Amino acid sequence: MAGQVRHLKVKGGRFYARIAVPKDAQTIIGKTELVTPLGGDRREAMRGLSGAVAVMQEQIAAAQGKGSRSKPSPANPLTPDQLGLALYRQRLVMDDQLRDDPRWSNMPLDDHLVAGLRDAVAGRLSDLELAALVGAQIETFRAAGNVSAEIGSAEWRIIARSLAIAELEALGRVAERDEGDFTGKPEHPLITNAAPPEEEVKPVRIDQLWKDYVAARQQIEFMRDGGRRQAPVIESLRKHLGHNDAVKVTRKDLLEWRDKLLITLSAKTVSDIYLSTIRSLFAWAHENERLAENVAATVKQAKPRKVRSREAGYTDAEAVAVLSASRSYQPTPDHTGRIREKPESVRAKQWVPLLAAFSGARVSELTQLRKEDFRQEGGRWVMRITPDAGTVKAGGFRDVPLHPQIIAEGFVAFMEGQGAGPLFHDATDPARHAAAAQRRSNKLAEWLREAELTPAGMQPNHAWRHRFKSKARDIGADPRVTDAIQGHAGKTAGDDYGDVSLIAKARVIDAMPHYKITKP
């Protein structure tokens, strides 16, 4: 009927709390409903209703195997004194709000409530009486994830007494305010000595943090591939952690992750790729106030000392062998006579090693070259290595004059015979050019290894950069000019003054000796 209060039963002028027992708990409890007497006074019955219902609901949950012992720990736990302090402050805030209504200050204190609270503080009340007095407050804190104590347990009774103390202290301030005194302070040590709850730290999603970091790097012309190369690192860390919150990550977590990686990866890979990526990410997050601390700052992995047993670059004989194989390369037909190798792959094998030999460029910078990256200036052919074609490690573009032997080998005629766009890969989406160029670079190195044109342990592509630097020293080239050709940063602040002109670069390029390339 209208106005009926849920769980309140009236019979013979007496009031009861009533709750139906679900079928799956009736066998254990032995009843179809639970009933708790609340007395003959409706006002007292209404005050005790919520606490009585909470006790009975806990009994049912326990019978169903869902009692508080099987529940997870509270999400935001508070100690009994912190709960008391929180309730005390809530009551005073509510009093401030209600004092706008003159009826509130003229309402007398409930002596029966005060007596009940004093009995609660003294420990004289039963579980049911405590639940009727402060059970609703406890359940409010439970819903907020602050408590998980089972009703009737020792922990629950301590919490109930703490909240009774808070209610008494708050009522003391209310009485003082009724007399115009708003200077009152709590007197009970449980309230005065309570440490304020720590401010809840909001989670910081690792995947979102990574996206924001990549976006920040791209704004300054880095990570043009969108962080795809390092994305597996982030996924590996998240999988190891079992969660996605950067705030929860500890230094110990990262050390355990590092040790797990070392089972399947080399120390160099773990150090230079995995840990380096995470240190950079967490350092950026800390510098930009996304994380309170950088727990990754000192997480490192020692690498074995690299012992060289030979030159880092190609010897003269090795360079000639690679260039001869490159310039004479022809794709092999399959058993049907069909050429299955892509034209872009064939062109890369035929021309990229020669371009690398006379520019010292990174091979991935060369495999991304487009037809429009070549031009004539002052009667001289020049190639432009630019991030517009994919990516450049140093960030900006650089112009490199073509060596006369490249022209003599017919590169210009080859280049002019191609359509606009990439010369050595077939990606059509500019956003995919860098990745496609890197794949072509990797395939080129794989071909050189399979053809046994590079010694074991040598990096087939990077060896050209070492060789170019060595040959530049042999001819006495200005190191600043050599760095400008290869895209290396200057060694001193003074190197940043002035520009290295095409004339200066051409002088070094032209001084590089020709190779005696042999063709079948």
C-alpha positions in Angstrom: 0.0 0.0 0.0 1.0 3.6 -0.4 3.6 4.8 2.1 4.6 1.3 3.2 8.2 1.1 4.3 10.3 -1.7 2.8 11.3 -4.5 5.2 9.1 -3.0 8.0 6.3 -5.2 9.3 3.6 -4.1 11.8 1.8 -6.7 13.8 -0.3 -6.2 16.9 1.0 -2.7 17.4 4.6 -3.9 17.4 7.2 -3.2 14.7 9.5 -5.8 13.1 12.3 -5.8 10.5 11.5 -8.5 7.9 13.4 -9.9 5.0 12.6 -12.9 2.8 15.2 -15.7 2.6 16.1 -16.7 -1.0 15.5 -20.4 -1.9 19.2 -21.2 -2.2 19.8 -20.1 1.5 16.6 -21.5 3.1 18.0 -25.0 3.6 21.0 -23.6 5.6 19.0 -21.0 7.5 16.0 -23.2 8.0 13.5 -20.4 7.5 11.7 -18.7 4.6 12.1 -15.2 6.2 14.1 -13.5 9.0 12.3 -11.3 11.4 13.9 -8.9 14.1 11.6 -7.1 16.7 12.1 -3.4 16.8 9.7 -2.5 19.6 6.4 -0.7 19.9 7.6 2.9 19.2 7.5 3.7 15.4 10.2 6.4 15.7 12.6 3.9 17.5 11.7 1.2 15.0 12.5 3.4 12.0 15.9 4.3 13.6 16.8 0.7 14.1 15.4 -0.7 10.8 18.4 -0.2 8.5 20.8 -1.8 11.0 18.6 -4.8 11.6 18.2 -5.3 7.9 21.9 -5.1 7.4 22.5 -7.9 10.0 19.9 -10.2 8.4 21.3 -9.6 4.9 24.8 -10.5 6.1 23.3 -13.8 7.5 21.8 -14.6 4.2 25.0 -13.8 2.3 27.0 -16.0 4.6 24.5 -18.8 4.0 24.9 -18.4 0.3 28.6 -18.6 0.5 29.0 -14.9 -0.3 29.9 -13.7 3.2 32.4 -11.0 3.8 35.2 -13.5 4.3 35.0 -14.5 0.7 34.8 -10.9 -0.5 37.9 -9.0 -1.8 39.6 -6.5 0.4 38.1 -3.0 0.3 39.2 -0.8 -2.6 39.9 2.2 -0.4 40.3 0.9 3.2 40.2 3.3 6.1 41.2 2.6 9.7 38.6 2.8 12.5 39.9 6.2 13.6 39.9 7.5 10.0 36.3 6.3 9.6 35.4 8.2 12.8 37.2 11.4 11.6 35.4 11.1 8.2 31.9 10.7 9.9 32.7 13.6 12.3 33.5 15.9 9.5 30.5 14.8 7.5 28.2 15.6 10.4 29.6 19.1 10.9 29.3 19.8 7.1 25.7 18.7 7.3 25.1 20.9 10.4 26.5 23.9 8.5 24.1 23.3 5.6 21.0 22.8 7.9 21.6 25.9 9.9 20.2 27.9 7.1 16.8 26.6 8.3 16.0 28.1 11.8 14.0 25.0 12.7 17.3 23.0 12.9 18.9 25.1 15.7 15.6 25.1 17.7 15.4 21.3 17.6 16.5 19.7 20.9 19.1 16.9 21.0 17.7 13.4 21.2 18.6 12.3 24.8 17.7 8.7 24.0 20.2 8.8 21.0 22.9 10.3 23.2 22.4 7.6 25.8 22.6 4.9 23.2 25.8 6.3 21.8 27.4 6.4 25.3 26.4 2.8 25.8 27.9 1.9 22.5 31.2 3.7 23.4 31.2 1.8 26.7 30.7 -1.5 24.9 27.4 -2.3 26.5 25.4 -2.8 23.3 24.7 -6.0 21.5 25.5 -6.5 17.8 21.8 -5.9 16.9 21.7 -2.7 19.1 24.9 -1.4 17.5 23.6 -2.2 14.0 20.4 -0.3 14.8 22.5 2.7 16.1 25.3 3.0 13.5 24.8 0.1 11.1 23.6 2.4 8.3 26.7 4.5 8.6 28.9 1.4 8.4 27.1 0.2 5.3 27.6 3.6 3.7 31.3 3.3 4.2 31.2 -0.3 3.0 29.5 0.8 -0.3 32.3 3.4 -0.7 34.9 0.6 -0.4 36.2 1.7 3.0 35.3 -1.4 5.1 34.7 -5.1 4.7 34.3 -6.2 8.3 31.7 -8.9 8.9 28.8 -7.8 11.0 29.3 -9.0 14.6 33.0 -9.5 14.2 35.5 -7.9 16.6 36.7 -5.6 13.8 33.1 -4.6 13.0 32.4 -3.8 16.7 35.6 -1.6 16.9 34.4 0.3 13.8 30.9 0.7 15.3 32.3 2.1 18.6 34.5 4.5 16.6 31.5 5.8 14.7 29.6 6.1 18.0 32.4 8.3 19.3 32.3 10.4 16.2 28.5 10.8 16.5 28.9 11.9 20.2 31.7 14.4 19.3 29.6 15.8 16.5 26.5 16.2 18.7 28.8 18.1 21.2 29.7 20.6 18.5 26.1 20.9 17.4 25.1 21.7 21.0 27.8 24.3 21.2 26.7 25.9 18.0 23.2 26.1 19.2 24.6 28.4 21.9 26.5 30.4 19.2 29.9 28.9 19.9 31.5 27.7 16.6 35.0 27.4 18.0 34.6 23.9 19.5 37.2 21.2 18.8 36.9 17.4 19.2 38.2 16.1 22.6 38.3 12.4 22.2 41.8 11.1 21.1 40.3 8.8 18.5 39.3 11.9 16.6 42.1 14.3 17.5 44.9 11.7 16.7 43.3 10.3 13.6 45.5 10.6 10.5 43.6 12.1 7.6 43.0 9.5 4.8 45.5 9.6 2.0 44.2 11.3 -1.1 43.2 8.6 -3.6 45.6 8.5 -6.5 43.8 8.2 -9.8 45.0 5.3 -12.1 47.1 6.2 -15.1 46.5 3.8 -18.0 49.8 2.6 -19.4 48.4 2.3 -23.0 47.0 5.8 -22.9 50.3 7.1 -21.4 52.1 5.5 -24.3 49.8 7.1 -26.9 50.3 10.5 -25.3 54.1 10.0 -25.1 54.2 9.1 -28.8 52.1 12.1 -29.7 54.4 14.4 -27.8 57.5 12.9 -29.6 55.8 13.2 -33.0 55.2 16.9 -32.3 59.0 17.4 -32.4 59.5 15.2 -35.4 60.4 12.0 -33.7 58.8 8.6 -33.8 57.3 9.2 -37.2 56.3 5.5 -37.3 53.8 6.1 -34.5 55.9 4.1 -32.0 55.1 0.8 -33.8 58.7 -0.5 -33.2 58.4 -0.1 -29.5 54.7 -1.0 -29.2 55.5 -4.7 -28.4 57.6 -3.5 -25.4 54.5 -1.8 -23.9 52.4 -4.9 -24.5 55.0 -7.1 -23.0 55.1 -5.0 -19.8 51.3 -4.9 -19.5 51.1 -8.7 -19.9 53.7 -9.2 -17.2 52.1 -6.9 -14.8 48.6 -8.2 -15.3 47.2 -4.7 -15.1 47.2 -1.4 -17.0 47.9 1.1 -14.2 51.3 2.9 -14.3 50.7 4.2 -10.8 50.9 0.7 -9.4 54.1 -0.2 -11.2 57.1 -0.6 -8.8 60.8 -0.9 -9.3 60.5 -4.5 -8.2 57.9 -5.1 -10.9 60.3 -3.8 -13.6 63.3 -5.8 -12.2 61.2 -9.0 -12.3 60.1 -8.2 -15.9 63.7 -7.6 -16.9 64.8 -10.9 -15.5 61.9 -12.7 -17.3 62.9 -11.1 -20.6 66.5 -12.2 -20.2 65.3 -15.9 -20.5 64.5 -15.5 -24.1 66.2 -12.2 -25.2 69.8 -11.0 -25.3 71.1 -8.6 -22.7 71.7 -6.0 -25.4 68.1 -6.3 -26.7 66.7 -6.0 -23.1 68.9 -3.0 -22.3 68.7 -1.1 -25.6 65.1 -1.7 -26.6 62.9 -2.8 -23.7 64.3 -1.0 -20.7 65.3 2.0 -22.7 61.7 2.4 -23.9 60.2 2.1 -20.5 62.8 4.5 -18.9 62.0 7.1 -21.6 58.3 6.7 -21.1 58.3 6.9 -17.3 60.8 9.8 -17.4 58.5 11.8 -19.7 55.5 10.9 -17.5 57.3 12.1 -14.4 58.6 15.3 -16.1 55.0 16.1 -17.2 53.5 15.4 -13.8 51.6 12.3 -15.0 53.4 10.2 -12.4 54.6 11.2 -9.0 57.9 9.3 -9.4 60.0 7.6 -12.1 60.4 4.0 -10.7 62.2 3.0 -14.0 65.0 5.5 -13.7 67.6 3.1 -12.3 66.3 -0.1 -13.8 69.1 -1.1 -16.2 70.8 -4.2 -17.6 74.5 -4.7 -18.0 75.7 -5.7 -21.5 78.7 -7.9 -22.3 81.6 -5.9 -23.6 81.7 -6.0 -27.3 85.0 -7.5 -28.5 85.9 -6.7 -32.1 87.9 -9.3 -34.0 88.0 -7.3 -37.2 87.0 -3.9 -38.7 83.5 -2.7 -38.3 83.2 -1.7 -41.9 83.8 -3.6 -45.1 87.4 -4.1 -46.3 88.3 -3.1 -49.9 87.9 -6.6 -51.1 84.6 -7.2 -49.3 83.2 -3.9 -50.6 84.1 -4.8 -54.2 82.5 -8.2 -53.8 79.2 -6.8 -52.5 79.1 -4.1 -55.1 79.9 -6.5 -57.9 77.2 -8.9 -56.8 74.8 -6.0 -56.4 75.4 -4.4 -59.8 75.2 -7.8 -61.6 72.1 -9.0 -59.7 69.3 -10.6 -61.7 66.3 -12.3 -60.2 66.0 -16.1 -60.5 63.0 -17.5 -62.3 61.0 -20.3 -60.7 60.5 -23.7 -62.3 57.9 -22.3 -64.6 60.2 -19.5 -65.8 58.2 -16.9 -63.9 59.9 -14.0 -62.0 58.2 -13.9 -58.6 60.5 -11.3 -56.9 59.0 -7.9 -56.7 60.6 -5.2 -59.0 61.2 -3.0 -56.0 63.2 -5.7 -54.3 65.3 -6.2 -57.5 66.0 -2.5 -57.8 67.0 -2.3 -54.1 69.6 -5.1 -54.5 71.0 -3.5 -57.7 71.3 0.1 -56.5 71.1 0.6 -52.7 74.6 -0.8 -51.9 76.2 1.6 -54.4 74.3 4.6 -52.9 75.4 3.4 -49.4 79.0 3.1 -50.4 79.2 6.7 -51.6 77.0 8.4 -49.0 77.5 6.5 -45.7 73.7 6.9 -45.2 71.6 4.5 -43.2 70.3 1.8 -45.6 66.7 2.4 -44.4 67.2 6.1 -45.4 68.1 4.9 -48.9 65.4 2.3 -49.3 62.8 5.0 -48.6 64.0 7.3 -51.4 61.5 8.6 -53.9 62.1 9.8 -57.5 61.3 13.3 -56.4 64.2 13.1 -53.8 66.7 13.5 -56.7 67.4 16.8 -58.5 70.1 18.7 -60.4 71.6 21.8 -58.9 74.4 23.7 -60.6 74.8 20.8 -63.1 75.3 18.4 -60.2 72.9 15.5 -59.3 71.9 15.6 -55.6 69.8 13.3 -53.5 67.8 14.6 -50.6 67.4 12.3 -47.5 64.2 13.7 -45.9 61.7 12.6 -43.2 59.0 13.4 -45.8 60.0 10.1 -47.5 59.7 8.1 -44.2 62.0 8.8 -41.3 65.4 10.3 -40.6 67.1 9.5 -37.3 68.6 12.9 -36.9 65.2 14.5 -37.6 65.9 16.9 -40.4 66.7 16.6 -44.1 70.2 16.6 -45.7 71.4 16.8 -49.2 74.1 14.5 -50.5 75.8 15.0 -53.9 75.9 11.8 -56.1 79.4 10.4 -56.7 80.5 10.3 -60.4 80.6 6.5 -60.3 76.9 6.3 -59.4 76.2 8.5 -62.5 78.5 6.4 -64.6 76.7 3.2 -63.6 73.5 4.6 -65.1 71.6 5.5 -61.9 70.2 8.7 -63.3 68.8 7.0 -66.4 67.3 4.3 -64.1 65.8 6.8 -61.8 64.3 9.0 -64.5 62.7 5.9 -66.0 60.6 5.3 -62.9 57.3 6.7 -61.9 56.8 9.2 -59.1 57.0 7.9 -55.6 59.2 5.3 -53.8 61.9 3.6 -55.9 62.6 0.6 -53.6 59.3 -0.3 -51.9 55.7 -0.5 -53.0 53.9 1.2 -50.0 51.3 3.7 -51.3 50.3 5.2 -48.0 52.9 7.8 -46.8 52.2 6.8 -43.2 53.5 3.3 -44.1 56.6 4.4 -46.0 59.0 4.2 -43.0 57.9 0.7 -42.1 58.1 -0.5 -45.7 61.6 1.0 -46.1 62.8 -0.7 -42.9 61.4 -4.0 -44.1 63.3 -3.6 -47.4 66.5 -2.7 -45.6 66.1 -5.9 -43.5 65.5 -8.0 -46.6 68.6 -6.5 -48.2 70.8 -7.5 -45.2 69.2 -11.0 -45.3 70.1 -11.4 -48.9 73.7 -10.4 -48.3 74.1 -12.9 -45.5 72.5 -15.7 -47.5 74.8 -14.9 -50.4 77.7 -15.1 -47.9 78.9 -11.7 -49.0 79.4 -10.5 -45.4 81.5 -12.0 -42.7 79.8 -13.6 -39.6 78.9 -11.1 -37.0 79.0 -8.1 -39.3 76.0 -5.8 -39.8 75.7 -5.9 -43.6 74.0 -2.5 -43.9 75.6 -0.6 -41.2 79.1 -1.7 -42.4 78.8 0.9 -45.2 78.5 3.8 -42.6 81.7 2.6 -40.9 83.5 2.2 -44.2 82.5 5.7 -45.4 83.8 7.3 -42.2 87.1 5.3 -42.5 87.6 6.3 -46.2 86.8 9.9 -45.3 89.7 9.9 -42.8 92.0 8.3 -45.3 91.5 11.3 -47.7 91.8 13.8 -44.9 88.2 15.1 -45.1 86.9 17.6 -42.6 85.1 15.6 -39.9 82.3 18.2 -39.8 81.7 17.8 -43.5 81.7 14.0 -43.2 79.2 14.2 -40.3 76.9 16.4 -42.4 77.0 13.9 -45.3 76.2 11.0 -43.0 73.7 12.7 -40.8 75.7 12.6 -37.6 75.4 15.3 -34.9 78.3 17.7 -34.4 80.7 16.9 -31.6 80.9 20.4 -30.1 78.7 23.5 -29.8 80.9 25.2 -32.4 79.9 22.6 -35.0 76.4 24.0 -35.0 77.7 27.4 -36.3 77.5 27.9 -40.1 76.3 25.4 -42.7 78.0 22.7 -44.6 77.5 23.6 -48.3 77.0 21.3 -51.2 80.3 22.5 -52.5 82.1 21.2 -49.4 80.2 17.9 -49.5 80.9 17.5 -53.2 84.6 18.0 -52.6 84.6 15.1 -50.1 82.3 12.8 -52.3 84.4 13.4 -55.4 87.6 12.5 -53.5 86.3 9.1 -52.6 88.0 6.5 -54.8 86.1 4.5 -57.4 85.4 0.8 -56.9 86.6 -1.8 -59.5 83.2 -3.4 -60.0 83.3 -6.6 -62.0 80.3 -7.9 -63.9 79.8 -11.3 -65.6 
